[in-house]
Amino acid sequence: MKRFIALLISITFLFVMVAACGDNNQTGGGDPTVTGPGPALSFGDGEDGVEGGPPTFVPPDYSMPDKDADVYRTTADGRRHIIIGTFYDMYYDSTHNDIFDNPTVTNPETAQMELDTVRYVEDKYNVYIEFVNMTWDGIIENIPISIMSGFPDADVYLGDTQFIIPAILNGMGTSLEDMGIPSNHDVFAPPGESIVMESFKIPGQDKTYMFRSAGVNTGMYMLGYNREILQRHGLEDPQDLWGKGEWTWDVFKDYCRTITDVSQDIYGYSGYWTNFLQSMLFTNDTAFAGGPVQTLDSPKTLEVLNFIHELYNVDKTARPWNPDDWSINNSLFAEGKSGFWISAFWINDEFGGLNTTFDIGMVPFPVGPQGNAETMATTNISGNYYFIPRYIKDADEVFNVMYDLANWFDGDLEYRDDLGWFFDSMISQANIDYYMKVAGRMGFDLFDSLGFGPSFDMMIENTTGPATYTPAQYVETFKQVYQDALDNYFGN
């Protein structure tokens, strides 16, 4: 009966979350943290392009059940049964007895180390560990329904930030601090310094709920550039400029002006506007929605919007955006059509960056007038994190099980960071070096996690026509829309 009631009262939450995430192709298999940019955020055909209102994540005036943390599952032989809810197949757990139970195993040595660690953890804590693939839509549905019933179906959930953060903000998680995890624990180490587990504290929250395996962040975006084009114009290498602290917006803008030759179909910049916008916001120490109050109308943000407006609409040194073909926006670099573009290991793999006749460099994004090269964020908080839901008994034991499972390499970073596949896709050692200089600097912008949003491509020249909003018009039109969405997101 409790489960049925929870289903009814949470239907609004589920409807919004499934609608927001249903187009995501992460339904299992492969590496779920590596994806393309997805479709452009946009509204429908309502007033000012807005269809419907902002999302509501829980029913009004709903409160979590007032009960003790008493969910504790056991097996027939008396071991604690720890269920880890995921949305793709994971290896290894207590159901596996052979490394080839994982059909995609590539490194037998490390696979055996992981399986041996499962046996060690089982004996150490007297537990039975099971990964349960709930699928993408299934876990989005399961989190609110089962937690709001007071009887979570999993002792730990692994999910994407876009549906984990709302759950935490609505009181569905147990904090590491409340579990009694000491402040000097590895999981609380500064960014990039954790050995086994790292954590992330949501801005505005006093406690920490999200954690995941530590390691090199392979999902960061850089600016790729065509060294042949730059050398042809006598331009200094951007990696050298970064090293001297001279890689700035003004230099980047001048480079794009010099490189652009529309008669030859060559532009200074091309690539996904989504990743470019997010990265440029961080270079100027700002965000659209970095907390409970929107900062779309802040001077720092408007400075970013005006800069991008000049590239696309005034200087016309950025390739007009093609809304009908996402891939072509980021693939022409391989044909020598771009001076700069959005770059990542998977873009090099997918769009031919490994097979070009010219030398490809990769550099951090240029530093904005209000930014700081030493501290600016380089990656928006995204990807997959664990959290332990409310009502789980002895949650600290569950955390310790997860921590020991993650330490299959026994602190040996040569095993943990065996990323030959990644380094090969970065093309050169110099690119790897500059990547590592800024990797792991997490920022926080909820722009693409609110379930909807007025598409930024309204402000840039498109292959289908000119921009329809100036930066000032965009800000004035949509700042309250963002604030309304954040009020609902944070439960205000």
SULCORNOR-V466573 format. One record per residue. N is the residue number from 1. RES is the residue in one small letter. SS is DSSP state (2 for helix, 1 for strand, 0 for the rest). Layout:
n=N res=RES ss=SS
n=N res=RES ss=SS
This chain:
n=1 res=m ss=0
n=2 res=k ss=2
n=3 res=r ss=2
n=4 res=f ss=2
n=5 res=i ss=2
n=6 res=a ss=2
n=7 res=l ss=2
n=8 res=l ss=2
n=9 res=i ss=2
n=10 res=s ss=0
n=11 res=i ss=2
n=12 res=t ss=2
n=13 res=f ss=2
n=14 res=l ss=2
n=15 res=f ss=2
n=16 res=v ss=2
n=17 res=m ss=2
n=18 res=v ss=2
n=19 res=a ss=2
n=20 res=a ss=2
n=21 res=c ss=2
n=22 res=g ss=0
n=23 res=d ss=0
n=24 res=n ss=0
n=25 res=n ss=0
n=26 res=q ss=0
n=27 res=t ss=0
n=28 res=g ss=0
n=29 res=g ss=0
n=30 res=g ss=0
n=31 res=d ss=0
n=32 res=p ss=0
n=33 res=t ss=0
n=34 res=v ss=0
n=35 res=t ss=0
n=36 res=g ss=0
n=37 res=p ss=0
n=38 res=g ss=0
n=39 res=p ss=0
n=40 res=a ss=0
n=41 res=l ss=0
n=42 res=s ss=0
n=43 res=f ss=0
n=44 res=g ss=0
n=45 res=d ss=0
n=46 res=g ss=0
n=47 res=e ss=2
n=48 res=d ss=2
n=49 res=g ss=2
n=50 res=v ss=0
n=51 res=e ss=0
n=52 res=g ss=0
n=53 res=g ss=0
n=54 res=p ss=0
n=55 res=p ss=0
n=56 res=t ss=0
n=57 res=f ss=0
n=58 res=v ss=0
n=59 res=p ss=0
n=60 res=p ss=0
n=61 res=d ss=0
n=62 res=y ss=0
n=63 res=s ss=0
n=64 res=m ss=0
n=65 res=p ss=0
n=66 res=d ss=0
n=67 res=k ss=0
n=68 res=d ss=0
n=69 res=a ss=0
n=70 res=d ss=0
n=71 res=v ss=1
n=72 res=y ss=0
n=73 res=r ss=0
n=74 res=t ss=1
n=75 res=t ss=0
n=76 res=a ss=0
n=77 res=d ss=0
n=78 res=g ss=0
n=79 res=r ss=0
n=80 res=r ss=1
n=81 res=h ss=1
n=82 res=i ss=1
n=83 res=i ss=1
n=84 res=i ss=1
n=85 res=g ss=1
n=86 res=t ss=1
n=87 res=f ss=0
n=88 res=y ss=0
n=89 res=d ss=0
n=90 res=m ss=0
n=91 res=y ss=0
n=92 res=y ss=0
n=93 res=d ss=0
n=94 res=s ss=0
n=95 res=t ss=0
n=96 res=h ss=0
n=97 res=n ss=0
n=98 res=d ss=0
n=99 res=i ss=2
n=100 res=f ss=2
n=101 res=d ss=2
n=102 res=n ss=0
n=103 res=p ss=0
n=104 res=t ss=0
n=105 res=v ss=0
n=106 res=t ss=0
n=107 res=n ss=0
n=108 res=p ss=2
n=109 res=e ss=2
n=110 res=t ss=2
n=111 res=a ss=2
n=112 res=q ss=2
n=113 res=m ss=2
n=114 res=e ss=2
n=115 res=l ss=2
n=116 res=d ss=2
n=117 res=t ss=2
n=118 res=v ss=2
n=119 res=r ss=2
n=120 res=y ss=2
n=121 res=v ss=2
n=122 res=e ss=2
n=123 res=d ss=2
n=124 res=k ss=2
n=125 res=y ss=2
n=126 res=n ss=0
n=127 res=v ss=1
n=128 res=y ss=1
n=129 res=i ss=1
n=130 res=e ss=1
n=131 res=f ss=1
n=132 res=v ss=1
n=133 res=n ss=1
n=134 res=m ss=0
n=135 res=t ss=0
n=136 res=w ss=2
n=137 res=d ss=2
n=138 res=g ss=2
n=139 res=i ss=2
n=140 res=i ss=2
n=141 res=e ss=2
n=142 res=n ss=2
n=143 res=i ss=2
n=144 res=p ss=2
n=145 res=i ss=2
n=146 res=s ss=2
n=147 res=i ss=2
n=148 res=m ss=2
n=149 res=s ss=0
n=150 res=g ss=0
n=151 res=f ss=0
n=152 res=p ss=0
n=153 res=d ss=0
n=154 res=a ss=0
n=155 res=d ss=0
n=156 res=v ss=1
n=157 res=y ss=1
n=158 res=l ss=1
n=159 res=g ss=1
n=160 res=d ss=1
n=161 res=t ss=2
n=162 res=q ss=2
n=163 res=f ss=2
n=164 res=i ss=2
n=165 res=i ss=2
n=166 res=p ss=2
n=167 res=a ss=2
n=168 res=i ss=2
n=169 res=l ss=2
n=170 res=n ss=0
n=171 res=g ss=0
n=172 res=m ss=0
n=173 res=g ss=1
n=174 res=t ss=1
n=175 res=s ss=0
n=176 res=l ss=0
n=177 res=e ss=0
n=178 res=d ss=0
n=179 res=m ss=0
n=180 res=g ss=0
n=181 res=i ss=0
n=182 res=p ss=0
n=183 res=s ss=0
n=184 res=n ss=0
n=185 res=h ss=0
n=186 res=d ss=2
n=187 res=v ss=2
n=188 res=f ss=2
n=189 res=a ss=0
n=190 res=p ss=0
n=191 res=p ss=0
n=192 res=g ss=0
n=193 res=e ss=0
n=194 res=s ss=0
n=195 res=i ss=0
n=196 res=v ss=0
n=197 res=m ss=1
n=198 res=e ss=1
n=199 res=s ss=1
n=200 res=f ss=1
n=201 res=k ss=0
n=202 res=i ss=0
n=203 res=p ss=0
n=204 res=g ss=0
n=205 res=q ss=0
n=206 res=d ss=0
n=207 res=k ss=0
n=208 res=t ss=0
n=209 res=y ss=0
n=210 res=m ss=1
n=211 res=f ss=1
n=212 res=r ss=1
n=213 res=s ss=1
n=214 res=a ss=0
n=215 res=g ss=0
n=216 res=v ss=0
n=217 res=n ss=0
n=218 res=t ss=0
n=219 res=g ss=0
n=220 res=m ss=0
n=221 res=y ss=0
n=222 res=m ss=1
n=223 res=l ss=1
n=224 res=g ss=1
n=225 res=y ss=1
n=226 res=n ss=1
n=227 res=r ss=2
n=228 res=e ss=2
n=229 res=i ss=2
n=230 res=l ss=2
n=231 res=q ss=2
n=232 res=r ss=2
n=233 res=h ss=0
n=234 res=g ss=0
n=235 res=l ss=0
n=236 res=e ss=0
n=237 res=d ss=0
n=238 res=p ss=2
n=239 res=q ss=2
n=240 res=d ss=2
n=241 res=l ss=2
n=242 res=w ss=2
n=243 res=g ss=2
n=244 res=k ss=0
n=245 res=g ss=0
n=246 res=e ss=0
n=247 res=w ss=0
n=248 res=t ss=1
n=249 res=w ss=2
n=250 res=d ss=2
n=251 res=v ss=2
n=252 res=f ss=2
n=253 res=k ss=2
n=254 res=d ss=2
n=255 res=y ss=2
n=256 res=c ss=2
n=257 res=r ss=2
n=258 res=t ss=2
n=259 res=i ss=2
n=260 res=t ss=0
n=261 res=d ss=1
n=262 res=v ss=2
n=263 res=s ss=2
n=264 res=q ss=2
n=265 res=d ss=0
n=266 res=i ss=1
n=267 res=y ss=1
n=268 res=g ss=1
n=269 res=y ss=1
n=270 res=s ss=1
n=271 res=g ss=0
n=272 res=y ss=0
n=273 res=w ss=2
n=274 res=t ss=2
n=275 res=n ss=2
n=276 res=f ss=2
n=277 res=l ss=2
n=278 res=q ss=2
n=279 res=s ss=2
n=280 res=m ss=2
n=281 res=l ss=2
n=282 res=f ss=2
n=283 res=t ss=2
n=284 res=n ss=0
n=285 res=d ss=0
n=286 res=t ss=0
n=287 res=a ss=0
n=288 res=f ss=0
n=289 res=a ss=0
n=290 res=g ss=0
n=291 res=g ss=0
n=292 res=p ss=0
n=293 res=v ss=0
n=294 res=q ss=0
n=295 res=t ss=0
n=296 res=l ss=0
n=297 res=d ss=0
n=298 res=s ss=0
n=299 res=p ss=2
n=300 res=k ss=2
n=301 res=t ss=2
n=302 res=l ss=2
n=303 res=e ss=2
n=304 res=v ss=2
n=305 res=l ss=2
n=306 res=n ss=2
n=307 res=f ss=2
n=308 res=i ss=2
n=309 res=h ss=2
n=310 res=e ss=2
n=311 res=l ss=2
n=312 res=y ss=2
n=313 res=n ss=2
n=314 res=v ss=2
n=315 res=d ss=0
n=316 res=k ss=0
n=317 res=t ss=0
n=318 res=a ss=1
n=319 res=r ss=0
n=320 res=p ss=0
n=321 res=w ss=1
n=322 res=n ss=0
n=323 res=p ss=0
n=324 res=d ss=0
n=325 res=d ss=0
n=326 res=w ss=2
n=327 res=s ss=2
n=328 res=i ss=2
n=329 res=n ss=2
n=330 res=n ss=0
n=331 res=s ss=0
n=332 res=l ss=2
n=333 res=f ss=2
n=334 res=a ss=2
n=335 res=e ss=2
n=336 res=g ss=0
n=337 res=k ss=0
n=338 res=s ss=1
n=339 res=g ss=1
n=340 res=f ss=1
n=341 res=w ss=1
n=342 res=i ss=1
n=343 res=s ss=1
n=344 res=a ss=0
n=345 res=f ss=2
n=346 res=w ss=2
n=347 res=i ss=2
n=348 res=n ss=2
n=349 res=d ss=2
n=350 res=e ss=2
n=351 res=f ss=2
n=352 res=g ss=0
n=353 res=g ss=2
n=354 res=l ss=2
n=355 res=n ss=2
n=356 res=t ss=0
n=357 res=t ss=0
n=358 res=f ss=0
n=359 res=d ss=0
n=360 res=i ss=1
n=361 res=g ss=1
n=362 res=m ss=1
n=363 res=v ss=1
n=364 res=p ss=0
n=365 res=f ss=0
n=366 res=p ss=0
n=367 res=v ss=1
n=368 res=g ss=0
n=369 res=p ss=0
n=370 res=q ss=0
n=371 res=g ss=0
n=372 res=n ss=0
n=373 res=a ss=0
n=374 res=e ss=0
n=375 res=t ss=0
n=376 res=m ss=0
n=377 res=a ss=0
n=378 res=t ss=0
n=379 res=t ss=1
n=380 res=n ss=1
n=381 res=i ss=0
n=382 res=s ss=0
n=383 res=g ss=0
n=384 res=n ss=1
n=385 res=y ss=1
n=386 res=y ss=1
n=387 res=f ss=1
n=388 res=i ss=1
n=389 res=p ss=1
n=390 res=r ss=0
n=391 res=y ss=0
n=392 res=i ss=1
n=393 res=k ss=0
n=394 res=d ss=0
n=395 res=a ss=2
n=396 res=d ss=2
n=397 res=e ss=2
n=398 res=v ss=2
n=399 res=f ss=2
n=400 res=n ss=2
n=401 res=v ss=2
n=402 res=m ss=2
n=403 res=y ss=2
n=404 res=d ss=2
n=405 res=l ss=2
n=406 res=a ss=2
n=407 res=n ss=0
n=408 res=w ss=0
n=409 res=f ss=0
n=410 res=d ss=0
n=411 res=g ss=0
n=412 res=d ss=0
n=413 res=l ss=2
n=414 res=e ss=2
n=415 res=y ss=2
n=416 res=r ss=2
n=417 res=d ss=0
n=418 res=d ss=0
n=419 res=l ss=0
n=420 res=g ss=2
n=421 res=w ss=2
n=422 res=f ss=2
n=423 res=f ss=2
n=424 res=d ss=2
n=425 res=s ss=2
n=426 res=m ss=0
n=427 res=i ss=0
n=428 res=s ss=0
n=429 res=q ss=2
n=430 res=a ss=2
n=431 res=n ss=2
n=432 res=i ss=2
n=433 res=d ss=2
n=434 res=y ss=2
n=435 res=y ss=2
n=436 res=m ss=2
n=437 res=k ss=2
n=438 res=v ss=2
n=439 res=a ss=0
n=440 res=g ss=0
n=441 res=r ss=0
n=442 res=m ss=1
n=443 res=g ss=1
n=444 res=f ss=0
n=445 res=d ss=0
n=446 res=l ss=0
n=447 res=f ss=0
n=448 res=d ss=0
n=449 res=s ss=0
n=450 res=l ss=0
n=451 res=g ss=0
n=452 res=f ss=0
n=453 res=g ss=0
n=454 res=p ss=0
n=455 res=s ss=0
n=456 res=f ss=2
n=457 res=d ss=2
n=458 res=m ss=2
n=459 res=m ss=2
n=460 res=i ss=0
n=461 res=e ss=0
n=462 res=n ss=1
n=463 res=t ss=0
n=464 res=t ss=0
n=465 res=g ss=1
n=466 res=p ss=0
n=467 res=a ss=0
n=468 res=t ss=0
n=469 res=y ss=0
n=470 res=t ss=0
n=471 res=p ss=2
n=472 res=a ss=2
n=473 res=q ss=2
n=474 res=y ss=2
n=475 res=v ss=2
n=476 res=e ss=2
n=477 res=t ss=2
n=478 res=f ss=2
n=479 res=k ss=2
n=480 res=q ss=2
n=481 res=v ss=2
n=482 res=y ss=2
n=483 res=q ss=2
n=484 res=d ss=2
n=485 res=a ss=2
n=486 res=l ss=2
n=487 res=d ss=2
n=488 res=n ss=2
n=489 res=y ss=2
n=490 res=f ss=0
n=491 res=g ss=0
n=492 res=n ss=0
